[in-house]
Amino acid sequence: VLALARGRSFSPVAIIISGLVVSLTCSSASALLMAANREYSEELFIWQSGSLIQNGDAVVLGFAPWLAMAGIAAFLLLRPLRLLDLSDEGAESLGTKSVVTRLAGMTVAVALSSMVVAAVGVISFVALAAPALVRLAGARTLRQRMIWAPLAGAMLLWLTDRLVQVLPFTSEIPAGVATAFLSAPLLFLLLPKLRTSPDRDGAMLSSVRRRSGWPCLLLGLVAMALLLCAALVIGRGAAGWHVASAAELADLLPLRAPRIVVAVCAGMMLGVVGTLMQRMTGNPMAAPEVLGISGGASLGILLLFVATSDVNRPAMIAAGLVGALVSLAMVSPTGRRQPIAPDRLLLSGVAVATMASAFSAVMLASGDPRLDTLIGWLSGSTYRATAADATIAAVTATALLAIVPLTSRWLEILPLGEAASRGLGLGLFRVRVVLLVLISVPTTIATLVIGPLSFVGLMAPHLARMLGLQRALPQLFASAMLGGIMLVSADWAGRMLIFPWQIPAGLLAALVGGPYFMVLMWKGRQ
């Protein structure tokens, strides 16, 4: 994160964006490890959900000296940190190196966070909520916040722990999950009060020369057709690599075709949705994964798992769609009020994604008999893709590709900003409602058929732009093809790399896409 943010003097937006990319990649890697070692992962699931249950006072005694040293270090940094309220130039004119101060402050914060996570698991939002609460309560100076925020954080977590112990549930809810559900709404209330700076980062990737889009699209279409044929006929079995004959395809088609169709259609939908979101918000990091849309859809489906034992496809689609629309409703107003503050938009997405992640951790730790199916779905797997799934995905992707060309004029104008869009005659409310529907429905279907994990919606629009496709319509179709190519490739590689075991396509796409996207950010950081 620090390496990616260094070229922008560790600005808050750069750190948030870099952290999101690294976090998504690490989440994919941890999900893969847990899926591959399911029988040994029960305690890990409980730890991941943030359990405060202890067998003695060893953790407390181990924390005490480190907490004391960290407190001393934090108060030694008090004056330099206070100067960061000024501009970087103002702080440096008073003798403070802003970069050194940020690094020192983050070192103390990371050390304390690491100890907490290692001891009790992931405790969400307390570090964000406590300082904001004491500021609202009247702690205006940094010294006051430094004194009262630790006490407020301790009180928040203690109250949460007491609450989960007295609630009438069959088993105790881990405190980390409870803090996520209690603090995420608090974050949405606090976002309008948080002070932000204009986005000095602009597009995170370097600009490229514009090219004519249609030759690239034709080449992409040919490449995708060849890839689909290869994924269908080339495989690996007990005797090694094998190219299926025409007679063998009759037996292989019912097994491979639904997976391939689901992967290519989900990838195309996510690629288009990522382009729509980036152009609608003017934020180069907007994507279903980053802004919590995939998390909202998965949260809706997980709540359905809890509410009923009879889970069918129509019910999952309805639950996922409601979750996606609710998350969009929570995130979009923030971005609409503050179009030049992408950190607010990203924090809104973090809140939704964290709630979904916390709830999935509870499900994984619950011992639910449907856990194996749930793990595969959360990992982005096409294992259980059926002909019905393939049909739903294909119909949705076809409808999306038929409709989005009608929005190309809107997508050319929206990145110019709200004032320019209104001046050019766009009815912003109507445009946003239409685009939100075009975002939420395909995201829900893609999340349903392949799970919530993937970098496709984030990467495909940037890859299309790197190819020189800057205009809206060529970029939309190029993103669709690139998304389809990425997920089909990930699904095929996941079936073949460690045969006879399999790697879920969503996990593999994220594990490859995350580092690749970090390289792109690194190249564009200057």
ROROTOR-503686 format. One record per residue: x, y negated, z of N, C-alpha, C, O, CB in turn. Coordinates in steps of 0.2 Angstrom, whole numbers, plus 5000, padded with zeros to 4 digits. Glycine has a CB too. Example, Ala and Ser with C-alpha at 12.3 -4.5 7.8 and 13.67 -1.06 7.14 Angstrom:
# ROROTOR-503686
506650285039506250225039506650165039507150175042505750225045 506450115035506850055036506450005039506749945040507050035029 
END
This chain:
# ROROTOR-503686
500450065000500050005000500449945000500349894996499550005006 500949945004501449885005501849874998501949814996501949885010 502049924995502349924989501949894983502149854979502649994987 501349914983500849894978500649814979500549784974500249934978 500649794985500449734987500949684987500849624988500049734994 501649704987502149664988502249604983502449544984502849704988 502049624976502149574971501649514972501749464968501949604965 501149524976500649464977500749444985500249414987499949494976 501349444987501449424994500949444999500849415004501449344994 500749514999500349545004499749505005499449505010500749555010 499449474999498749445000498249495002498249555001498549404994 497749465006497249515009496849555003496749615004496649475012 496749524997496349564992496849614989496549674988496149514986 497449604988497949654986497949704991498049764988498649614984 498049694997498049745002497449795002497449855003498249725009 496849765002496249795002496149844996496049904996495649745002 496349814990496249854984496749914984496649974982496449814978 497449894986497949954986497750004991497850064990498649924988 497449984997497250035002496650075000496650135001497049995008 496250044996495650084993495950144989495650194989495150044990 496350124984496650174979496950224983496850284982497050144974 497450204988497850254992497350304996497450364996498350224996 496850264999496350305003495950354999495850415001495850255006 495750334993495350384989495750444987495550504987495050354983 496450434985496850484983496950534989496950594988497550454981 497150504995497250545001496650585003496650645005497450505007 496050555002495450595004495350654999495150705001494850545003 495550644993495450694988495950754990495750814990495550674981 496550734992497050784994496850825000496850885000497750754995 496550785005496350815011495750865010495650915013496150765017 495250845006494750885004494950945001494651005002494250845000 495450944996495651004993495951054998495851114997496150984987 496351025002496651065007496151105012496251165013497151025012 495651065014495151095018494751145014494551195017494651045021 494551135007494151175003494551245002494251295002494051144997 495251235002495651295000495751335007495951395006496351274997 495651305012495751345019495151335023495151325029496351315023 494551355020493951345024493951385030493651355035493351375019 494151445031494151485037494551455043494451475048494351555035 495051415041495451385047495251315048495651275052496151395045 494751285045494651215045494151185050493951125050494451195038 493851235054493251205059493551155063493151105064492951265062 494051165067494351115071494551055068494450995070494951145075 494751065062494951005058494350965056494450895056495351025052 493750995054493150955053492950915059492750855058492651005051 493050945065492850915071493250855072493050795074492850955077 493950865071494450805072494250755067494350695069495150835072 494150775061494050725056493450675058493450615055493950755049 492950705061492350665063492450615069491950585071491750705064 493050625072493150575078492850595084492450565087492950505076 493150655087492850675093493250655099493850655099492850755093 492950625104493350605110493350655116493650645121492950545113 493150715114493150775119493950785121494350805116492850835117 494150785127494750805129494850855135494350865138495150735132 495350895135495450945140495850925146496050965151495751005137 496050855147496450835152496650765151496350725147497050875153 497150735155497350665154497950655151498250605151497350635161 498150705147498850705143498850645138499350615137499050775140 498250645134498250595129498250525132498650475130497550595125 497950515138497950445141498650425144498850375142497450445147 498950475147499650465149500150455144500550415144499850525154 500050485138500450475132500350405129500750375126500350535127 499750385129499550325126499850265130500050215127498750315125 499850265136499950205141500550175139500550115138499950225148 501150205139501750165137501750135130502050075129502450205138 501550175125501450145119501050085118501150035115501250195114 500450085122499950035122500349975125500249915123499350055125 500649985130501049925133501549895129501549835128501349945140 501949935125502449905121502149875115502349815113502949965118 501549895112501249865107500949795109500949755105500649915104 500649795115500349735118500949685118500849625117500049745124 501549705121502049655121502249625114502349565113502649685125 502349675110502549655103502049605100502149555096502649715098 501349625101500849585098500849505101500749465097500149615099 500949505107501049435110501649395108501649335108500949435118 502149435107502749405104502649375097502949325095503349445104 502149405093502049385087501449335087501249305081501749445082 501249305093500649265093500749205089500349185085500549255100 501349165090501449105087501449115079501149075076502049065090 501949155077501949165070501249185066501149165061502449215068 500849225070500249245067499749185067499349185062499949305071 499849145072499349085072499549035066499049005064499449045079 500149035064500348995059500049015052500048985047501048985058 499949085052499649105046498949085044498749095038499649185046 498649045049497949015047498048955042497648935039497648985054 498748935042498848885037499048925030499048985030499548845039 499148885025499348915019500048945020500448925025499348865013 500348985015500949015016501548955016502048965019501149065010 501348905012501848855011501948815018502448795020501648805005 501348805021501348765027501648805033501948775037500548755029 501548875033501848915038502548915037502948915042501548985038 502848915031503548925030503848855031504448855033503748945023 503548805030503848735032503848725039504248685042503348675029 503548765043503548765051504048815053504048825059502948775054 504448845049504948895051504748965051505149005054505248875057 504148985049503949055049503949085042503649055037503149055052 504249145041504149185035503549225035503449275039504849235035 503049205031502349235031502449305029502049345032501949195026 502849325025502949395023503149435028502849495030503349405016 503649415032503949445038503449455043503349505046504549415040 503049405044502549405050502049455048501849495052502249335050 501749455042501249505040501549575041501149615043501049495033 502149585039502449655039502549675047502349735048503149655036 502749625051502749645058502149655061502049705065503149585062 501649615060500949625062500649695060500349725064500449575060 500749705054500449775051500849835054500549885055500549775043 501449825055501849875058501549895065501449955067502649865059 501449845069501149865076500449895075500249945079501049795080 500049865070499349895069499349965067498950005069498949845064 499849975062499850045060500050095065499850155065500350045053 500550075069500850115074500250135079500150195081501350085078 499850085081499350105086498750145082498550195085499050035088 498650125076498050165073498350235072497850285072497950135066 498950245070499150315069499150355075498950415075499950315067 499250325081499250365087498450385089498350435091499550325093 498050335088497350355089497050405085496750455087496950285088 497250405078496950455073497250525075496950575075497150435066 497950525077498250585078497850615085497850675085498950575079 497750575090497450605096496750625096496550675098497550555101 496250575093495550585093495250595086494650605086495250535097 495550585081495250585074495150515072495350465075494650625075 494650515067494550445063493950415067493450435067494350465056 494150355070493650305073493550245069493950205068493850285080 492950245066492850195060492550125063492150125068492350215055 492850075060492550005061492649975068492549915068491850005060 492850005073492949975079493549915079493449865081493250025085 494049935075494549885074494349825070494649765070495149915070 493849825066493549775062493049735066492949675066493249795056 492549775070492049745073492249705079491949655081491549795075 492649735083492849705090493149625089492849585092493349745093 493649615085493849545084493249505081493249445083494449545079 492849525077492349485074491849465079491549415080491949525068 491649515084491149505089491449455094491049405096491049565093 492049455096492349405101492349335098492349285101493049435104 492549335091492549275088491849235088491749185090492749275081 491349285087490649255087490449235094490049195095490149305084 490749275099490549255106490949195109490749175115490749315110 491349165105491649105107492449105108492749055110491349085114 492749165106493449165107493749135100493849175095493749235108 493949075100494149035094494849045093495049045087493948965095 495249045098495949045097496249115096495849165098496349005102 496849125093497049185092497249215099497149275100497749185087 497549175103497649205110497049235113497049285116497949155114 496549195113495849225116495649285113495449335116495349165116 495649295106495449355103495949405104495749465105495449335095 496549395105497049445107496949475114497049535115497749425106 496649435118496549465125495849495125495749555128496449405130 495349465122494649495122494449555117494049595119494149445122 494849555112494649605107494749675109494349715108495049585100 495349685112495449755115494949775120494749835120496149765118 494749725124494149745129493549755126493149805127494149685134 493349715120492749725117492749795113492249835113492649675112 493349815110493449875107493349935111492949985110494049885103 493649925117493549985122492849985125492550045125493949965129 492449935125491749935127491349965122490850005123491549865129 491449945116491049975110491150045110490650085109491349945103 491750075110491850145110491550185116491250235115492550165109 491650155122491350185128490550185127490250235129491550145134 490250135125489550135125489350185119488850215120489250065123 489650185114489450235109489550305111489150345110489950225102 490050315115490150385118489650405123489350455123490850395121 489450355127488850365132488250385128487850425130488850315137 488150345123487550345119487450415116486950445116487450295114 487950445113487950505109487850565114487650615112488550515105 488050555121487950605126487250615128487050665130488450595131 486850555128486150555131485650565125485050575127486050495135 485850565119485350565114485050645113485450685115485650545107 484450655112484150715112484250755106483750775102483350715113 484950775104485050815099485350885101485550885107485550785094 485250935097485450995099486251005100486451045105485251055094 486650965097487350965098487550885098487250845095487751005093 488150875102488350805102488650785096489050815092488950805108 488450725094488750685088489450655090489450625095488250635086 489950675086490550645087490550565087490150535084491050665082 490950545092490950465093491150435087490950375085491350445099 491650455083491850425077491350415072491250365068492450465074 490850465071490350465066489850415069489550375065489950535066 489650415075489250365078489450295077489050245076489150375086 490150285078490350215077490250195070490150135069491050205079 490350235065490250225058489550195057489450145053490450275054 489050235060488350215058488150155062487750125059487950275060 488450145068488250085071488550025069488349965069488350095079 489250025067489649975065489549945058489649895056490349985067 489349995053489349975046488749925045488949875042489150035042 488149935048487649875048487949815051487849755048487049895051 488349815056488649755059489149725054489149665054489049775066 489449765051489949735046489549695041489749635039490349785042 488949715038488549685033488349615036488249565033488049725031 488149615043487949555046488549505046488449445046487649565053 489149525047489649485049490049455042490349405042490249515053 489949495037490249475030490149405028490649365026490049525025 489549375029489449305027489749255031489949205029488649295027 489949275037490349235042491149235041491449195044490149245049 491349295037492049305037492349255032492049235027492249375035 492949225034493249175029493649215024494049255026493749125033 493549195018493949225012494249175008494149115009493449265008 494749195005495149155000494949174993494749234992495849165001 495049124988494849144981495349194979495849204981494949074977 495049234974495449284971496049264967495949234961495049334967 496649264970497249244966497549304962497949294958497749214970 497249364963497549414959497249424952497649454948497349484963 496649404951496349414944496349484943496249524947496849374939 496449504936496449574935497049604937497549574937496349584927 496949664940497549694943498049724938498649734940497349754948 497849734932498249764927498449704922498149654921497949814924 499049714919499249664915498849664908498549714906500049684913 498849604905498449604899498749634893499449644893498249524898 498449654888498649694883498349654876497849624877498549764883 498749674871498549644865497849674862497749734863499049654859 497349634860496749654857496849694851497249684847496249604856 496449744850496449784844495749804842495249794845496849854845 495749814835495049834833494849904836495249954836495149844825 494249904838494049954842493850014839493950074841493449934846 493550014833493250074830493750124827493550184828492850044824 494350114825494850164824494950204830495050264830495450134820 495050164835495250204842494650244844494750304846495350154847 494050224843493450264845493450324840493250384843492850224844 493550324834493550384830494050434832493950494832493650364822 494650404833495150454836494950484842495050544843495850414837 494650444847494450474853493950524852493850574856494150414858 493450514847492950564846493250624844493050684846492450534841 493750624839494050684837494450724842494350784843494550664831 494750684847495150714852494650744857494750804859495550654856 494050714858493550744863493250814860493150854864493050694865 493150804853492850864850493350924851493150984852492650854843 494050914849494550964850494550994857494651054858495150934847 494550944862494650964868494051014871494151064874494650904873 493450994869492851034870492951104867492751154871492251004868 493151104861493251174858493751214862493651274863493451164850 494351184863494851214867494651244874494751294876495451174868 494251194877494051214884493551274884493451314888493651164888 493151284878492751334877493051404875492851454878492251314872 493551404871493851464869494451484872494651544872493951454861 494851434875495551454878495451464885495151424889496051404876 495651524888495651534895496151574897496651594894494951564896 496151594904496651634907496351694911495851684915497151594912 496551754910496251804913496751854916497351834917495851854908 496551914918497051954922497651974917498151984920496652024924 497551974911498051994906498451934904498851934900497752024900 498251874906498651814904498251764900497551774900499251834900 498551724896498151674892497851714886498051764884498651624889 497251684884496851724879496451674875496151624878496451774883 496351684869495951644865495351684863495451734860496251614858 494751664865494151704864493951714856494051664853493551674868 493751774855493551784848492751764847492451744852493651854846 492551764841491851744840491351794844490851774847491651754833 491551864844491151904848491151894855490651904859491351984846 491751874858491751864865491451804867491251794873492551864867 491351754863491051694865490351704867490051664871491051644859 489951754864489251764866489251774873488751764876489051824862 489751814876489751824883489951764887489751754893490151884885 490451724885490751674888490351614888490351574893491451654885 489951604883489551534882489151524888489151464890489151544876 488751574890488251554896488651534903488451504907487851614898 489351554903489751544909490051474908490151434913490251594910 490351464902490851404901490451344899490551284901491351424897 489951354895489551294892489251254897489351194896489051324887 488851274902488551224907489151184910489051124911488151264912 489651214912490151184916490451124911490651074914490751224918 490651144905490951094900490451034899490650974899491151124894 489851054898489351004896489250954903489250894902488651034894 489150984908489150944915489750904915489650844917489050994921 490350924914490950884915490950834910491050774912491550934915 490850844904490950794899490350734900490550674899490850824892 489750754901489250704902489350664909489250604908488550744902 489550704914489650664920490250614919490150554921489850714926 490750634916491350584914491150534910491350474911491850624911 490650544905490450484901490050434905490050374904490050514895 489550464909489150424913489550374918489450314918488650464917 490050404921490450374926490850314922490950264925490850414930 491150334916491550284912491150224911491350164911491850314906 490550234908490050184906489850144912489850084912489450204903 489650174918489450144924490050094927489950044929489250194929 490650124927491250084929491350024925491449964927491850124929 491250024918491249964914490749914915490849854916491249984906 490149944916489549894918489649864924489549804925488849934918 489949894929490049864936490549814936490549754939490149914941 491149824932491649784932491449714928491749664930492249814929 491149724923490949664919490349624923490349564922490649684912 489949664926489349624930489649584936489349534937488849674932 490049614939490349584945490949534944491149494948490549634951 491249544938491849514937492449534941492949504942491749434938 492349594944492849624949493249684945492849734944492549644955 493849674944494249734940494249794944494449854941494949714939 494049794951494149854955493449884956493349934960494449844961 492949854953492249884954492149954951492349964945491749834951 491849994955491750064952491250104957491250084963492450104951 490950154955490450184959490850214966490550204971490150244956 491450234965491750264971491950204976491950214982492350294969 492250144973492450094977491950054980492050034986492950044973 491350044977490849994980490350034983489750014985490549954974 490450104984489950144989489350164985488950194989489750104994 489350164978488750184975488750264975488150294977488750164968 489250294974489350364974489250394981488850444983490050394972 489450354986489350364993488650364995488450404999489850324998 488350314993487550304994487150364992486750384995487350244992 487350384985486950434982487150504986486650544988487150444975 487750514988487950574992487650574999487350625001488650584992 487550515002487250505008486550525008486250555013487350435011 486150505003485450525002485350595001484950625004485150484996 485850624998485750704997485950735003485650785005486250724991 486450715007486550745013486050735018485850785022487250715016 485650685018485150675023484550725021484150745025484850605023 484450735015483950785012484150855015483750895017483950785005 484850865015485050935018484850945025484650995027485850945017 484850885029484750885036483950895037483750925041485050825039 483550855033482850845034482450915032481950925035482650795030 482750955027482351005025482851065023483351055021481950985019 482551125024482951185021482751205014483151245011482751245026 482251175011482051195004482351135000481951084999481251205004 482951144998483251084994483251104986483551164985483951074996 482851074982482851084975483151024971483250974974482151104973 483251034965483450984960483050924960483350864961483551014953 482450924959482050854959482150814965482150754965481350874957 482050854971482150824978482850794978482950734981482050874983 483350824976484050804977484150734972484450684974484550854975 483850734966483850684962483550624965483850564965483550694955 482950634968482550574971482950554977483050484978481850604973 483250594981483650574987484250534985484350484988483750634992 484550564980485150524978485050464975485450414976485550574973 484550454971484350394968484150344973484350284973483750404963 483750364978483650314984484250294987484350234989483150344989 484750334989485350314992485750274988486050224990485750384994 485750284981486150234977485850174977486250124977486250264970 485150164976484850104976484950064982485050004982484150114974 484850094988484950064994485650034995485749974997484750115000 486150074993486850054994486949994989487349944991487350104992 486649994983486749934978486449874981486649824981486449954971 485849884984485449824987485849794993485849734994484849844990 486249844997486649815002487349784999487549735002486849875007 487549804994488249784992488149724987488549674988488649834988 487649724983487649674977487449604980487749554977487049694973 487049594985486949524987487549484989487649424988486449524992 488049524992488649494995489049474989489249414989489049544999 489049514984489449494978489149434974489449394971489549554973 488449434974488149384970488249314974488249264970487349404970 488249314981488249254984489049224984489149164984488049254991 489449274983490149254983490549284977490949334978490549274990 490449264971490749294965491449284965491749324962490449264959 491749244969492449234969492849264975493449254976492649154968 492449304978492749334984492649414984492249444987492449314991 493149444980493049514979493249554985492949614986493549534973 493549524990493649564996493049575000492949625003494149525001 492549525000491849545003491549594999491249645003491449475003 491549594993491249654989491549714990491149764991491249634981 492149724991492549784992492349804999492249865001493249774991 492349765004492249775011491449805012491349855016492249715016 491049775008490349805008490349875005490049925008489949765003 490749895000490749954998491150005003490950065003491149964991 491649985006491950025011491450045017491450095019492549985014 491049995019490550015024490050065022489950115026490049945025 489850065016489350115013489750185013489450235015489050095006 490350185009490750245008490950275015490950335016491350225004 491050235020491250265027490650295030490750345033491550205031 490050265029489450295032489350365029489250415032488850255031 489450365022489350435019489850485021489750545022489350425011 490450455022491050505024490950535031491050585032491750465023 490750485035490550505042490050555042490050605046490450445046 489550545039488950595039489150665036488950715038488350565035 489550665031489750725028490250765033490250825033490150715021 490650725037491050755042490650795047490850845049491550705045 490050765049489650795054489350855051489350905054489050745056 489150855044488850915041489350975041489251025042488650895034 490050955039490551005039490651035046490851095046491150975036 490650995051490751025058490151055061490251085066490950965062 489551055057488951085061488951155060488551185064488351045057 489251185056489151265055488551275051488351335052489151295061 488251235047487651245043487851305038488351305035487451185039 487351355038487451405033487551385026487751425022486851455034 487351325024487351305017488051275016488151235011486851255015 488551285021489151245021489551255015489851205012489551255027 489651315012490051335007489851295000490251264997490051405005 489151294999488851254994489051184995489251144990488151264993 488951155001489051085002489851065001489951014998488851065009 490251105003490951095002491151084995491551044993491451145006 490951134991491051134984490751074980491051044976490751194980 490151054982489850994979490250934981490350884977489150994982 490450924988490750864990491450864987491750804986490850864998 491750914985492350914981492350894974492850894971492750984982 491750894971491750874964491750934960492150934955492250824962 491450994962491451054958490951064953490351044954491451114963 491151104948490651124943490551194943490251234939490851104936 490751224949490651304950489951324948489851374945490851324957 489451294951488751314951488351274946487751274946488451304958 488651254941488351214936487851264932488051314930488751184931 487251244931486751284927486551254921486751194919486151304932 486151294917485951264910485451204912485451154908485551314906 485051204917484651154919485051084921484851034919484151164925 485651094925486051044926486351014920486350954919486651064931 486551054915486851034909486350994905486450944902487151084905 485751014905485150984901485050914904484950864901484551024901 484950904911484850844914485450794913485350734911484750854922 486050814914486650774912486650754905486750694904487250814914 486550794900486550774893486050724892486150684888486450844889 485450734894484850694893485050624895484950574892484150714895 485250624902485450554905485950524901485950464900485650564912 486550554899487050524896486850504889487050444887487650574895 486450534885486250514879485850454879485850404876485850574875 485350454884484950394885485350334887485250274885484350404891 485850344891486250284893486650254887486650194886486750314899 486950304883487350284878486850244872487150204869487750334874 486250264872485750234868485550164870485450124866485150274866 485550154877485250094879485850044880485749984879484950104886 486450054882486950004884487149964878487349904880487550044887 487149984872487249934867486849874867487049824865487249964860 486249884869485749824870485949774875485749714875485049854871 486449794879486649744885487349714883487649684887486749784891 487549724877488249704875488349624876488849604878488449724868 487849594874487849514874487949494881488349454883487249484871 487549524886487549514893488249524896488549484899487049554897 488549584894489149604896489749554894490249554897489349674895 489649524888490149474886490149414890490649374891490049464878 489549394892489449324895489549334903489849284905488749304894 489349384906489349384913490049374916490049344921489149454916 490649404913491249384916491449314916491949294920491749424913 491049274913491249204912491049164919491249104920490949164906 490649194923490449164929489649144929489349144924490849104931 489349134935488649124935488449064932487949054929488449124943 488849004933488648944930488648944922488148924919489048884932 489148974919489248984912488649034909488349014904489849014910 488549084913487949124911487349094911486949104906487949184916 487149054916486549014916486548964910486048954907486448984923 487048934909487148884904487048914897486748884892487748854904 487148974896487149014890486449044889486349084884487649064888 486049034894485349064893485149124896484649154895485149064886 485649154900485449224904485049214910485149174914486149254906 484449254910484049254916484449304921484349364920483349284915 484849284926485249324929484949374934485149434934485749284934 484349354936483949404941483749464936483849524938483349374944 483449454931483249504926483849544924483749604923482849474920 484349514922484949544919485249594924485349654923485449504917 485249574930485549614936485149674938485349724939485649564942 484449664938484049714939484149774934484149834936483249694939 484149754928484149804922484849834923484849904922484149764915 485349804924486049834925486049874931486449924931486549774925 485749854936485849894942485449964941485650014944485449854948 484949964938484550024936485050064932485050124933483850014933 485350034927485750074922486350104926486750144924486050034916 486550074931487150094936486950154940487250204941487450034939 486350144944486150184949485950254946486050304949485650154953 485550254941485250314939485750364936485850424938484750304933 486250344932486750384930487250404935487450464935487150354924 487350364940487850374945487550434950487850474952487950314950 486850424951486550484955486550544951486750594954485750464956 486450544945486450614941487150644941487250704942486150604934 487650594940488350624940488550644947488850704947488850564938 488350614952488450634959488150704960488450744964488250584964 487550704958487150774959487450834956487550884959486450764957 487750824949487950884946488650894947488850954946487850874938 489050844949489750864950490050834957490650844958490150824944 489650804961489950784967490150714967490250684962490450824970 490350684973490450614974491250594973491350534973490250594981 491650644972492350624972492650624964492550674961492750684975 492850564963493150554956493450484955493150444958492650574950 493950474951494250414950493950384943494250334940494950414950 493550424940493450414932493150344932493350304927492950464930 492650324936492250264935492750204936492650144933491750254940 493250214940493750164941494250154935494450104933494150174947 494450214933495050214928494850204921495250174917495450284929 494250234919494150234912494050164909494350154903493450274911 493750114912493750054909494450014908494549984903493250004913 494850034913495550004913495950034907496350004904495850014919 495850104906496250134901495950114894496350104889496150214901 495350104894495050074887495350004886495449984880494250074888 495349964891495649894890496349894889496649854885495549854897 496749944891497449954890497549974882498049954879497750004894 497050004879497050024872496949964868496949964862496550084871 496749904871496649844867495949834866495749784862496949854861 495449874869494749864868494449814873494249844878494349934868 494449754871494249704876493549684875493149664880494649644875 493249694869492549674868492049724872492249784873492349674861 491449704874491049744878490849814875490949864878490449704880 490649814868490349874865490849924864490749984866489949854859 491449904861491949954860492249984867492350044867492549924856 492249934872492549964878492050014882492250054885492649904883 491349994881490850044884490950114881490950164884490150014882 490950114874491050184871491750214872491750274873490950174863 492250174872492950204874492950234881493250284882493450154873 492650194886492650214893492250284893492450324897492350164897 491650284889491350354890491750404887491750464890490650344885 492050394882492450454879493050474883493250534885492750434872 493350424886493950434891493750464897494050514899494350364892 493150444900492850474905492750554904492850594908492250444908 492350564898492250634897492850674896492950734898491850634890 493350644893494050684891494350694898494650754899494450644887 494350654903494650664909494350714913494650764916494650594913 493650714914493350764918493350834915493450884918492650744919 493350844908493350904905494050934905494150994907493150894897 494550894905495250914906495350934913495650984914495750854904 495050894918495150914925494850984926495051024930494850864929 494250994923493851054925494251114922494251164925493151044922 494451104915494851164912495451174916495651234917494951144905 495851124918496451134922496351164928496751204931496851064922 495751144932495651174938495451244938495551284943495051134941 495151264932495051334931495651374930495651434932494551354926 496151344927496751384924497351384929497751434929496851364917 497451324932498151314935498351364940498851394940498151244938 497851384945497951434950497551494950497351524955497951404957 497351514943496951574942497151634946497751644947496951594935 496751664950496051674949495651624954495051614954495751734951 496051584958495651524961495551464957495851464952496051504968 495151424960494951364956495051294960494951294966494251364953 495251244956495251174959494651134957494551134951495951144958 494251114961493651074959493851014954494350984955493251044965 493451004949493650954944493750884947494150844945493150954938 493250864951493250794954493850784958494150734958492650784958 494050834962494750834966495350824962495750784963494750894971 495350864956495950864952495950794948496550764948495950924947 495350774946495350704943495650654947495950604945494650694940 495450654954495650604958496350614960496750564961495250604965 496550674961497250684963497750664957498350634958497450754964 497550664951497950644945497850574944498350534943497750684939 497250554944497050484943497250434948497450374946496250474942 497250454954497550404959498250384958498350324958497450434966 498750424958499350404957499450374950499850324950499850464957 499150394945499250364939498950284939499250244937498850394933 498450274943498150214944498650164948498750104947497450214947 498950194953499450164957500050144952500250084953499750204962 500250184947500750164943500550104939500950054938500950224938 499950104936499650044932499649984937499849924934498950064930 499449984943499449934947500149904948500349844949499149944954 500649954949501349934950501649894944501949844945501749994952 501449914938501749884932501349814931501749774929501549924926 500749814934500449744933500449694939500149644939499749754931 500949714944500949674950501249604949501149564954501249714956 501649604944501949534943501549494939501749434938502649544940 
END
